């Protein structure tokens, strides 16, 4: 259909209008062994959790399993086919302790070419639809992590894909956003993940003012105190006028995150968080927009463009290659 933007999923291009309610930061399978955590690899549990998500009214999921985290394109497609849930696959490289090689020995141009090749052809025709998650091991960027981030920025500008950052329990995202701005990335196409684990609302607002998405993606019953605080912060961000910059998810990445293990699975957001937000006074249209419109803006941008041909690596948007004009963070 003319004018209809498409999103690349593991089963092929899907009209953005068909994505429905989207979980914007999850892992269907994930290998965190290098971080001394168990590996998340039981695909049958993923199927059960995705079926529960769909039964609760969900339709799509962004899998942020980048290089070093055990990305498995074939399994993602099989799980998507089995459950009917649209899955958007990530790409790029996670963070330095997970790199398979010394990125200090690889130039930014070569990394960019590798990433563009993955986006264009994928694995056995299964192509990524988002870049990320791209992170840092500490509260600063290492030289290797900066090289990777610059390559991801250049690939983002070339392809128009959204970009997801990993920034946990610190304000490293201010440095990451600086690099992306230097590379000319429109920060409206960037999500800063795990900000709910750095619970400082004024900082979250600074990220939103710069144009980036603020991702509260560790929703679940893991820590009741943190979850109550997370709900309060979502409500406060809405009241401050930043509903259009919010993303909500679970970041399922460990065996304990599966529903049968007492974790959130993939349905907790819809079965628990949505009622909690309603009870706190957030109107249904605002909640629906956070769950549907915001992830689509991350994936395809603000303006609709005509469908891209199957040989094209990604949907391009008018904002994808223009520098951000968002206010810069006051913390720098």
N, C-alpha and C positions, 0 to 999 in steps of 0.2 A: 504494500500500500504506500502510495507516494506520501512523503513527509513523515513516515513512521520510523522512529529510531529503533534499532535492534541492539540486543545484547548477546555477546558470544557465550553460550553455555557449553557444557561438555557433550550435549547432544546436538549442538549446532546453534545457529542464530535464532533468537526468540524475540518477538516484538516486546519492547519495554512495557507496553500496556498490559502484557500478560504475566508479568512477574508477580503481581499481587503483593501479599505481605512477605517481606524479605528479612531473613536473618543476615546481617551484613558482616559478621565476623565469627566464623565457626571453623572447625576442623572435623571432617568426616573420618579421616585417619590421620595420625600424627605421631612422629617419632621424636620424643624428647629424651631419649636415652643419654645423649651427650650432656644433658642437664641433670643427670642422675634421677630422672623421673621415669615412671613406667611408660611403655609404649602404648599408644591408643591405636589398636589395629584390628579389633573385632568387628568386622563389617556387618555381621548379623545384628549386632547391637545397634549399629548406626541405622540399619534399615528399620528396626523397631522404633527407634526414636524419631526418625524422619516420618514414618507412618503416623505416629502420634502428633507430630507437628502439623502434618497435612490435615488430620482429622480435626485439629483445633482451629483450622482456618488459614494455615500457612501455605505458601506456594513455592518459595525460592530461598536459596541459601548461597552465600558467598563463602567459598572455601579458601581461607587465607594461608594454605600450606605451601610455602615457597621452598626454594632450594635449601636442602639441609634438614628439612622437617619430614622427609619421607613422602613427598608428593607422589600420588599413584593415579594417573589419569584414567587408566582402564577401569580401575575399581570405582572411581567416581562416576564414570559413565554407567557402569553396571548398576550401581546403587540408584542413580537417577532414573534409569529405565525401570527398575523394579518398583520404585516408590512413586514415580510421577512428579517428584520435586525437582524443579529446575536448579542446577548447580553451576555456579560461575567459578571457574578454577583460577587460582592465583599463579604468579610466576615471580621470578627474581631470586634473591638470596636473602636468607633470614637475618642473621647477625654473625659477627666474626667467629665466635666459638663454634659455630655450626658450618662454616665454610669448608667445602671439600678441598680447597687449595688455598695457597697464599695469594690473596687478592692484591697484595702489594707488588706482586710480580706480573700483574695483568693491568694494562692501561684502561682508562675509562672508555676509549673508543672501541676497544675489543669487547669489553663487557656490554657496551651498548649494542654492538652487532650481534652478540650471542642472544641477548634478550629480545631484540627485534626478530631474530630468526625463530625463537620459540613462540613468540606471539603470532607470527605469520603462518607457521606450519604445525606447531604443537608436537604432540607425540602420537604417532599413528592417526593423525588427523584430528586429535582431541586438543583443542586450542584454548589458551587462557583468555579470560575476559576481564581481568583486573590485574594490576601489578601489586604484589605484596603477599604476606606482610614483610616489610623492610625495616629492620630494627638496629638497635645498639645494645651492646652487652652491659654498658654502664651509664652513668649520667652525662657522658660526653660521647662524641663520635670519634672512633679510631680512624687512622688514615685509610685503612682498608674499607671500613664502613662508609666513609665519605666517598670513596671511589665508586662503590656500589650504588650509593644514593644518587650520585651525579649521573651514572649510567641509567638508572631507573627514571630520573627526571627527563633525560633526553629521549628515552624510549616513550615516556608518557606524552611528551610534546609531539613526537612523530606519529603516534598511534591514536591518541585521544582516550586511552584507557584511564580509569580511575586508579588512584594509588593509595595503598593502606600502609601506614607507619606503625611500627611496634615501639611504644615508649611507655615503660612500666615503672611505677613508683618513683618517678623523678620528672624533672622538667626538660629532659633531653630533646623533647619535640621542638622546643624553641630553636635549637641549633639545626635540627633536621629541616624545619620550615625555612630557616635562613638559607640553607643550601638550595632548597627547591626554588625559592624566590630568585636566587642568583642565577639559576638555570632557566628562569622564565616560566616556571610552572604556574598555572592558575590554581591558587590554593583552594578554590571552591571544589576542585576535583580531588582533594586529598582528605583522607580520614586519619585522625590521630587516635589510635587504639589504646585501650586500657586506661583512659584518663580517670575512670572511676576508682582506680587503684592509687591515684595521686589526688586525694580528695580535697582539693583547694578550688573552690568555685570561682574565685577571682581569676585564677590562672586559666580555668576552663573558658571563662568569658574572653580572656585575652586571645586564646586560640581561635574562638569563634569570630572575634573582631577581625582577625587576620584573614578570615574567609574559610578556614578549614572546618571539616566536620569534627564534632566532639563525640567520641564513641564511648559509651558506657556499656561495655560488652562482657562483664563478668556477672551478669544477673544470675541468681540462683539461690538455693537454700544452703550453700556451703557455710556461710557466716551470717546469721540472722542480723547481727548489729550492722554489718557492712551493707546488707541488703536494705535495711530500713533507711540507712543514710543515703544509699543510692537513690531510693525513691524520693527522698526529700530533695536531693540535688537535681533530679530530673524535673521535679515540680518547680524548683527555684529557677532553673534555666528557662523553663517555659515562661514563668512569670517575668523574667528579665527580657523576654522577647527573642529567645534563641531557639525556639522549637524547630525552626527550619534547618538548624545546624546539628541536631541531635541524631545519633544512631544508637540503637539498642540491640544487644545480642547476649550470648552466653559464653562465647569462647571455649566451647567444649574442646579439651585438648588432653585430658588424662582419663584413665579408666574410671576413676571416681566421679567423673562428670556425667557418665551414662545414667539414664533414669533408673535402671534396675539396680544401680549401685548407690542410689540415694542422691544423685546429682540432678542438675536441671534438665538433662537431655536436651532436646531441641524444642520442647513445647512449653517450658516454664514461662517464657515471656508472654505467651498468649493466655495461658491458663491462670497465671498468678500476677504478673507485673501489670498487665492491662487492667484487671479489676482493682489493683492497688492504686493505679493512677486515676481511675474513675472515682474511687472513694476519696482521693485527695483533691478532687475537683477539676481534673484536667478533662476538657470536653472531648467527646468521642471523635469529632472531626480532626482535632489536633493529634490525638493518638494515632488515628488512621494515617494521617499525613506523615508522621514520624516513621511509621512502619512500612509505608509504601512509597511515598514521594521522595523522601530523603535518600534512601539507597539508590533509587533510579537516578537522581541527580548526580550522585557519586559516580555511577557507571556510565551515563551518557551525557551528562552536562545539563545546562539550563535550557538550551534551545533544541527543538526537534530538527533533525536533518533527514533527508531521504534515506531509504534503506541502502546499505552498502553492499557491493557485490561479494559473492562468496570468496573471491580471491583476495579481498582486501583484509588487512590484519585487524581492523577495528573500526568502530563507528567514530567518525570525526565530528567534533562540535565546534561551533564558532568560538567558544571560550577555551578550547583545549590548547591553543598555541599562543594565546595572548597573556602577557604578564599580569599578575594579580595587582589590583589596585586597593586591596584591603588594607586597613590600618595595621601598622607593624606593632609587635608586642612591646608593651612598656617595660617588660622585665629585662630587655636586652641591654 
